[in-house]
């Protein structure tokens, strides 16, 4: 078993790595063809270019891992089918689960790597790419800056507006407006700060003008402060930045924190893109195992004349269909037309069920399940304690076929002109 497992694992690993490198290189070439002119005009150095594409590798692995495993598995299985190796394994009494155990182990490892890449480095790659393309020819310090941030803290009835928010500076906000309201919507006080800093988990406003409102909404007092610590204002700058962050640029942890922070505070249509992306990141890695099931179903053919081209075309059709359905369902989830969890799991569940049905039909598991159901129904239809002999109990399909064949042969033999029945001796 160890030799067999090692043999198939190595046979799968080599084409998988080749497909992984090839598809990643193709993605880099396609991206470079569209952005090379921008990099050249901006005077980007070669080390910076290499660092940029090095940061894009996790995002590329999000797409290349499932595709590479599908093509590599299909290639190995079709090659083994042409050489009758699969038939030899099955003739030796090896079941499908044991025979394809190296493929399942490889898919499990790839699925874990895929989940790690898609849940953190891949989303950061998307943010780095967009930020870099926007900042070609500009100062790199702009990468941590957010403009025109609007935030509503429904729990404390506080409205924030920040014109300039820097996530990597001591003075983290410029031109800050904070409006404190009562539960009934009336204004309590308002702050206009030239700048603000987040220190020790609290905001400190600098060069502040404070307006205090009366019960009728009129300004009853105003004060000026050089520095004004705000102990009750503890919203981190990263939470404020979530308001302007795209769902595809947020990690799994950031999406979880965002949903925890704003669930029930924002309208469902505003929360739908973030919730859909969260469930998408959880469900999408299962595509690796689904692609393996499709490869097993499409590659397990006992025909030496089978070609690799037919399997490749079938796999391309499966991939295109998967991505089209996934994009459609994802957009419906972002538009709040489907529940976010349904939008995240719908495509993997649909294609996973189709792949499992194909594998079950290929290995005869559907027939076995149907046979078990017939036997169970027969046992339910037979009353207990009726004294029916064991040989009269419902037989298997094979026994029924043998009995039917025997009755048919007896009937044909008796009707044949060659069959002569000896007359009985009446006197004897």
N, C-alpha and C positions, 0 to 999 in steps of 0.2 A: 504494500500500500504506500509506503514511503517513496519508493522508486516511482510508482505510478503518479503520485501526487506531485512530486518534484518535476517529473517530466512534463506534465501538462501545465504546471504553474510557470515553468521557464518558457515553454512554447507560447504561452499567452503573454508573458511579460515582455518579450522582445517586440512583437508587433504593437503592443499597447504603448510602450515608450516611443517607438518610432512614430506612431500616429499622434501621440501627444506633442512631440517636438515639431512634427510637420504642420499640424493644425495651428499650433502657437506661432510658428514662424510665418505661416500664411496670414494670420491675424495681424502680426506686426507689420508685414509688408503692405497689407491693405490700408492700415492706419497711417503708415509712413507716406504712402502715395498721396494721401489727402492733406497731410499736415506738414510735409517736408518744406513746402514753399514758405509757410509761416515761420518755421524754425530757422530757415536760411535768412529770411528778411530780418528776423529778430537777432541774428548773430549768436544763436545758441551754440555752445561748445559741445564737443563730442561727449565728454564725461557727463554733462547735464542731460544730453539726449539719451545716453545709456541709463542714467538714473531714472529718467522719466519712463522709459519702456520697462525697466526693471520693476518699477512700481505698478505697471500695468499687467504683469504676469499673473497675479492672483485673480484679476478680473477675467483674463483670458481662460484661466483654468476652470472658471465657472461654466464655460461652454465647451471647452475642449475635452474635459474628463469624460462626460457621458458619451460624446461622439466617438472619442478614441476607444473607449471600452466596447462600444457597439461594433465598430469596424474590426477591431482586433479579435473579439470573440467570434464574430461571424466568419472571419478569415480562417481562424484556427479550426472551427467546427466544420466548415465546408471542406477544408483540406483533409481533415480526418475522415470525413464521410467519403471523399473520393478515394482515399486509400483503404477504405473499409475498416478503419481502426475502431470506429464507434460500434460497428456490427460485431467486431471481435470482442470488444469489452462486454457488450450485452450478451453475446453467446457464452462468455465466461461466467455469467450469473451476476454481473455488476448492474445495480440499479441506477436509475437516472440521477438520484441525489448524490450517490457516491461517485458516479462517473463525472459529474459536473461540479464536484465539491471544490476543486482548485479555482474554477471560474467564480463560484460564490464567494470564496475567501478573498479573491482579488477584488470583486465588486464591493465587498464589505469594507475593505481597506480604502478603496477609492471613494466610497460614499462618506467615510469619516473625514478624509482629506477635503473632499468637496464641501462638506458642511462647514469645516473650519475656514476654508477660503471664502465661502459665500457669506458667512455671518460676520466677518470682520475685515480681513485685508481686501476682499473684493469690493466692498462698499467704499473703503478709503481710496482704492484705485480710481473709482468713478469720480470721487470728489477731487482727487489730485489731477485727473485728466481735465475736468471742466475748469478747474482753477488755473491750470497751466495754460490752457488755450486762451483764457481770458486775459492772462497776465503776460503774454508774449510781448516783450519790449517794455515792460513796466517793472517796477520794483517788486521783489519777491515778498516784501513785508505786507503786501496787500492780501496775502492768502488767508490771514486770520481775521479779516475785517468784514463786518456786516453793516449794511446801511439800512436806514429807515425801518428799524425794528419796532413792531407794534405788538404789545402783549397785554392780555386782560387776565388778571388774577381774580377769578370769580369767588374764590374762598374768602379773600380779604377785601373784595370790592375795590380793587386798585387797578388803575389803567396806566400803562407805561408806553412812552414813546422815546426811542433813542435814535438820534440821527446817525451816530457813528459809534460802533461797538467793536472794540479790539479785544480778541480773546487771548492775546499774548503780551499784553502791556500792563504796566502798573496803573496808569490812568486809562481805564478800560472803556469809558463812555464819555462822549462829548455831546452837548446839547440834549439834556435829559429833561423830559417833562413827566411828572408823576401826579396823577389826579386820584385823590382818596374820596370815595363815595360811601354813603350809608346804604343799608340794605334796601331802602325804598327808592334808591336811585338819585337822591339829592346829594349835592357836593358838600364835602366837609372842608378840605383844604387842597391846595395845589402847589407844587414845587416846580420852579424853573431853575435848573442847575447848569452852569457852564460846562462842568465836567463832573465825573463821579468815578470812584474806585471801589473795588470789591476787596475788602480786607477782613481776615479772620471770620469769614462766613457772613459778613454784614456789609451793606453798602454805606459809603460815606460820600455825601454830596459836597461839592466845592463851588464856592461863589454862587450862593443860592438866594433866590427870591421866593418867599413863602407868602401865599395868600390864604386867608382864613375866611370861610363863608358862614353866614348866619343861617337861621332856619328858613328864611325866605329866598335864599340863594344869592344874597347880596354880599359883597366883600366888606367885612366888618373890621378887618385888620390885615396888615401886611408887614413882614419882617425881612431883613436882609441878614444873611449869615456868611461868614467867610468859609467855615467848615461846619457841616452839620451831620453828625453820626445818626444813622437810622437803624436802631436795633431790631425793629420789626420787619425790615426789608432784607430778607435773606434769600431772594431768588438768585441762583448762580448765573453768571453770564452765559454758560453753556445752555441752560434752560431757555434763556431769552433767545439764544441763537437757533434753538430748535424751530422757532417760528418761521425762520427763513430757510431752513434746511430742507432739501428735497428728500423724500422717503428713500429713494435709491442710493443716497449718499450717507445714510445713517446705518450704523451697525445694529446687530440684533439687540445688544444691550441698550443702545440709545433709543431704539424703537420701543423697547419695553418700558424704559423710564418715561419716554414721551407719552405713551398710552396711560401709564399710571398717573402722570401729572395732569393730563388734560381730559381724561375720560369723564364724561358728564359735564365738563366745563365748556366744551365746544359742540357745535352742531354735528350730527352724525355724518353729513356730507363732507365736513372738514376733516373728520377723523378717519374716514373710510380709506384714503390712500395710504395712510400710515399703518392702519390695522391690516389692510390687504398685503402690504409689503412684509409685515411681520410674519404672517402665516405663510406667505410665499417662501421666505427664507427657511422656515421650518420644514415645509413640505417638498421643496424643489430637490434637495439631495436624493430623495427616493428615486429620482429619474435614473440614477446610475444603475440601480438594481432592475428597474423596469426595462432599460435598454438591453441588459444582459438576458432577461427573459425573452425578449423579442429575438435576440440573436440565437438563443437555443432553439426557439420554435422554428425560425426560418432556416437554420443551418442543419438541423437534424433530418437529413434526407438520405435514404439508402439507395443512392444511384451514383454509379461511378461517372456518369456523363454529366452530372450537375456542374454548372459553372459558377465561378465567383461573381461574374458580372450580374447575374440575376439576383443574387443575394444583396449585392451592393445597391442596385436600383430599388429593391424592396426596402432596404434600411433607409435610404434617402427619402423615400415616400413616407416612412414612419416618422422620421425626424421633422420633415416639413409640416406634416399634419400636426404633430405634437406642438411645435412652436406656434403655428397659426391658432390652434385652439387655446393654448396657454395665453397668448397675447390677447385674444378676444375675451376670455374669462377674466383675465387680470384687469382689463379696462372696465369691464362691467363691475368688478369689485371696487375699483377706484372711483367710479361714478356712483357708488352706493346703490347700484341696481341689483347686486347680489350681496349676501352677508359676507364679511371679510374672510371668515374661516372657510366658507363654502368656495369662495373664489380662490383661496390658496390651495385647497386640497382637491378641487373638482377634477382638474386635468390629471394629476398623478393617480387618483383613484380610478378614473375612467380608463386610462391607458394601462394601468396596472391590472385591472380586471380583464381587459382584452388580452394582454400578454399572458396572464395565467390561464385563460381559457384556451389560447392557442397551444400552450405547453401541455395542458391536460388532454386536449384532443390529440396532440402529436404522440403522446406516450400511452394513450388508451386509458387515462384516468377517468375520463368522462364515462366510458363504458362500464368501468368498475363501480363508479358511484351509482349509475343507473341500475346495475345489477344488484347492488346492496339495497337500493330502494325497493326493487321488485321483491326481493327476498323478505324484506321487512314488512311490506304490505301483505305478502302471502302468509306470514306468521300471524299478522293481526287478523287476517280473514279466517284462519283456522281456529275453531273453538277449542279451548283447553278442556281436557278430560273427556273428549268424545270417543276415545279409544281408536282413533284412526291409526292404522299400522304405519310404521316408519317409512316403508317403501311407498306408501300412498301419499306422503307429505309432498308439498311442492318441490320439484326437483330444480336443479340448475338449468341454465339455458343449454349447456352442453349435453346434459342427460336428455333433455327434451328433444334436442336435435337428433340424438342417436336413436331414441325410441321412434320418432317420426320416420327416420330413414328405414328402420327395421320394418315398421308397418307398411311403408310404401313398397319395399322389396317383397314382402310377403304377398301383397296384393298383385303386384306385377307378375310374380312367379305363378300364382294360381290362375291368372287370366291367360297365360302364355299357352299356345297350342302344344308346346313341348311338354307341358305339365300334364301327366296322366295319373288320375287317382285310381288305384286298384279297386275293383268291385268287391264288395263285402260278400262273404259266403253266407247265404241265408240259411242254409241247412246246418252250418257249423256253429 
